[in-house]
Amino acid sequence: MDDFTSLRRNMVDCQLRTYDITDRAALAAADSVPREAFVPETLSHLAYLDQSIALPGTGRALMTPMVAVRMIQELDPQPGEDVLEYAGGSGYGAALMDHMGAKAVLWEPDAAARALAEAALGRAGAGGVTVTAAQPAPANFDAILVSGSCEIAPETLFPLLRPEGRLIVVEGVGRAARVKLYLKSSDVVSGRPVFDAAAPVVAEFRRPAAFVF
């Protein structure tokens, strides 16, 4: 067992299982997908720590393993479903869902992050993930993972969901942040909080600056 394999197993046993993550498919993905492949080699020693990791040269970061995997557990991607990771940086979330049997797409508008993702997914053996810079067609996905915190609800992503689709995201910042799961019924999307968590902010969903007199 190499060092990273040992660190990955320790992450699963000591971080994920103690954070109410019990789904076998999600745990198996976390135990198999090499998280160190999704950060630059100079940062690989940080890959399995309980912290987010800023991706140098990009506007993105990897969420902590506990938050990322628990969000995926709540999203519950099923084999054969079409799933999307938005703002996933180097694509760790998409790789996890790919390992779970879903047909995963990473939509990453950040060009530098997208280049990292294409290399990282190749290193991790997640060649089934599609990486795109372009906005996908409407009603194309059963589930969407937003990999970061949104200061405003990500309503522009709701049209990408199919009927009965779901979307999960961290909303808010600091101690007020919590993970929210949205469900789409016909054309109506409603959400409910599922657990408290924090994540790096997704720039596209920052709250507009208020005008001050």
C-alpha positions as CSV (number, residue, x, y, z in Angstrom):
1,M,0.0,0.0,0.0
2,D,1.6,3.3,-1.1
3,D,1.4,6.5,1.0
4,F,-1.5,8.1,-0.9
5,T,-3.5,4.9,-0.7
6,S,-3.0,4.8,3.0
7,L,-3.9,8.5,3.3
8,R,-7.0,7.9,1.2
9,R,-8.2,5.0,3.4
10,N,-7.6,7.1,6.5
11,M,-9.6,10.0,5.0
12,V,-12.5,7.6,4.4
13,D,-12.4,6.0,7.9
14,C,-11.5,9.1,10.0
15,Q,-13.2,12.0,8.1
16,L,-16.0,10.7,5.9
17,R,-17.5,7.9,8.1
18,T,-17.5,10.3,11.1
19,Y,-19.4,12.9,9.1
20,D,-22.6,10.9,8.6
21,I,-21.4,9.6,5.2
22,T,-22.7,6.0,5.0
23,D,-23.5,5.5,1.3
24,R,-21.5,2.6,0.1
25,A,-21.1,3.9,-3.5
26,A,-19.9,7.3,-2.3
27,L,-17.5,5.8,0.2
28,A,-16.1,3.4,-2.4
29,A,-15.6,6.3,-4.9
30,A,-13.8,8.3,-2.3
31,D,-11.6,5.3,-1.5
32,S,-10.8,4.7,-5.1
33,V,-10.5,8.1,-6.8
34,P,-6.9,9.5,-6.2
35,R,-7.6,13.0,-4.8
36,E,-3.9,13.9,-5.1
37,A,-4.3,13.8,-8.9
38,F,-6.6,16.8,-8.7
39,V,-4.1,19.2,-7.2
40,P,-0.7,20.3,-8.5
41,E,2.1,18.0,-7.5
42,T,3.5,20.6,-5.2
43,L,0.3,20.6,-3.2
44,S,-0.3,16.8,-3.2
45,H,0.7,16.6,0.5
46,L,-2.5,18.6,1.2
47,A,-4.8,16.4,-0.8
48,Y,-6.2,14.4,2.2
49,L,-6.3,17.0,4.8
50,D,-9.6,18.3,6.2
51,Q,-9.4,21.6,4.3
52,S,-10.2,23.2,1.0
53,I,-7.4,23.7,-1.4
54,A,-7.1,26.7,-3.7
55,L,-6.0,25.8,-7.2
56,P,-3.1,28.1,-8.2
57,G,-3.6,30.3,-11.2
58,T,-7.4,29.7,-11.2
59,G,-10.4,31.2,-9.5
60,R,-11.4,27.8,-8.1
61,A,-10.7,25.6,-5.1
62,L,-11.4,22.0,-4.1
63,M,-13.9,21.7,-1.3
64,T,-13.0,19.7,1.8
65,P,-13.4,16.0,1.3
66,M,-16.1,15.8,3.9
67,V,-18.3,18.5,2.3
68,A,-17.7,17.3,-1.3
69,V,-18.5,13.6,-0.5
70,R,-21.5,14.3,1.8
71,M,-23.0,16.6,-0.8
72,I,-22.7,13.8,-3.4
73,Q,-24.3,11.4,-0.9
74,E,-27.2,13.8,-0.5
75,L,-27.4,14.3,-4.3
76,D,-27.6,10.5,-4.7
77,P,-26.3,10.1,-8.3
78,Q,-27.5,6.8,-9.8
79,P,-25.8,4.7,-12.4
80,G,-26.7,5.8,-15.9
81,E,-27.9,9.2,-14.8
82,D,-26.7,12.4,-16.5
83,V,-25.0,14.5,-13.9
84,L,-23.2,17.9,-14.0
85,E,-20.5,19.4,-11.8
86,Y,-20.5,23.2,-12.1
87,A,-17.4,25.2,-11.1
88,G,-15.6,22.0,-10.1
89,G,-12.1,23.3,-10.7
90,S,-10.0,20.2,-11.5
91,G,-13.0,18.0,-11.5
92,Y,-12.8,15.9,-8.3
93,G,-16.6,15.8,-7.8
94,A,-17.2,14.8,-11.4
95,A,-14.7,12.0,-11.0
96,L,-16.4,10.7,-7.9
97,M,-19.8,10.6,-9.7
98,D,-18.2,9.0,-12.7
99,H,-16.9,6.2,-10.4
100,M,-20.4,5.8,-9.1
101,G,-21.6,5.0,-12.6
102,A,-23.2,8.3,-13.5
103,K,-22.5,10.0,-16.9
104,A,-20.7,13.0,-15.6
105,V,-20.0,16.4,-17.2
106,L,-17.8,19.1,-15.8
107,W,-18.9,22.6,-16.8
108,E,-16.0,24.8,-15.9
109,P,-16.0,28.4,-17.4
110,D,-12.6,29.1,-15.8
111,A,-10.1,28.3,-18.6
112,A,-7.1,27.7,-16.3
113,A,-9.2,25.3,-14.1
114,R,-10.5,23.5,-17.1
115,A,-7.0,22.8,-18.3
116,L,-6.1,21.4,-14.9
117,A,-9.3,19.3,-15.0
118,E,-8.5,17.7,-18.3
119,A,-5.0,16.7,-17.1
120,A,-6.3,15.6,-13.7
121,L,-9.1,13.4,-15.0
122,G,-6.6,11.7,-17.3
123,R,-4.2,11.0,-14.4
124,A,-7.1,9.7,-12.3
125,G,-8.4,7.3,-14.9
126,A,-11.7,9.2,-15.1
127,G,-11.8,9.4,-18.9
128,G,-15.6,9.0,-18.9
129,V,-16.0,12.6,-17.7
130,T,-16.8,15.2,-20.4
131,V,-15.2,18.6,-19.8
132,T,-16.9,21.7,-21.4
133,A,-16.6,25.5,-21.3
134,A,-20.0,26.0,-23.0
135,Q,-23.3,26.1,-21.2
136,P,-25.1,22.8,-21.6
137,A,-28.5,22.5,-23.2
138,P,-31.6,23.0,-21.0
139,A,-33.2,20.1,-19.2
140,N,-30.2,17.9,-19.8
141,F,-29.3,16.7,-16.3
142,D,-30.8,14.5,-13.6
143,A,-28.5,16.0,-10.9
144,I,-26.2,19.0,-10.5
145,L,-23.4,19.5,-8.0
146,V,-22.3,23.1,-7.5
147,S,-18.7,22.8,-6.1
148,G,-18.5,25.9,-4.0
149,S,-20.5,28.4,-2.0
150,C,-23.1,30.7,-3.6
151,E,-24.0,34.0,-2.0
152,I,-27.2,34.0,-4.0
153,A,-29.3,31.0,-5.1
154,P,-27.9,29.5,-8.4
155,E,-31.2,30.0,-10.2
156,T,-29.5,30.3,-13.6
157,L,-28.7,26.6,-13.3
158,F,-32.2,25.4,-12.6
159,P,-33.2,25.3,-16.3
160,L,-30.5,22.6,-16.8
161,L,-32.5,20.2,-14.6
162,R,-34.9,17.7,-16.0
163,P,-38.3,17.3,-14.3
164,E,-37.7,15.6,-10.9
165,G,-34.0,16.6,-11.1
166,R,-32.1,17.8,-8.1
167,L,-29.3,20.3,-7.4
168,I,-27.1,20.6,-4.4
169,V,-25.1,23.7,-3.3
170,V,-23.6,25.5,-0.3
171,E,-25.5,28.7,0.1
172,G,-24.2,31.6,2.2
173,V,-20.8,32.4,3.7
174,G,-19.2,31.9,7.1
175,R,-21.3,30.6,9.9
176,A,-24.5,31.2,8.0
177,A,-23.6,28.8,5.2
178,R,-25.5,25.6,4.8
179,V,-25.9,23.0,2.1
180,K,-29.2,23.2,0.3
181,L,-30.8,20.5,-1.9
182,Y,-33.2,21.7,-4.6
183,L,-35.8,19.5,-6.3
184,K,-37.5,20.3,-9.5
185,S,-41.2,19.3,-9.9
186,S,-42.5,20.2,-13.4
187,D,-41.3,23.8,-13.7
188,V,-41.2,24.5,-9.9
189,V,-37.9,24.3,-8.0
190,S,-37.9,24.2,-4.2
191,G,-35.1,23.8,-1.8
192,R,-34.5,22.6,1.7
193,P,-31.4,22.8,4.0
194,V,-29.7,19.5,4.7
195,F,-26.6,20.3,6.8
196,D,-24.3,23.2,7.8
197,A,-21.1,23.5,5.8
198,A,-18.7,26.1,4.4
199,A,-16.9,26.2,1.0
200,P,-14.9,28.6,-1.1
201,V,-17.2,31.1,-2.9
202,V,-18.0,30.6,-6.6
203,A,-17.3,33.9,-8.2
204,E,-20.3,33.7,-10.7
205,F,-22.7,33.6,-7.7
206,R,-21.4,36.3,-5.5
207,R,-23.9,38.8,-4.3
208,P,-23.8,42.1,-6.3
209,A,-22.1,44.9,-4.4
210,A,-24.7,47.2,-2.8
211,F,-24.6,50.9,-3.8
212,V,-23.7,53.1,-0.9
213,F,-24.6,56.8,-0.9
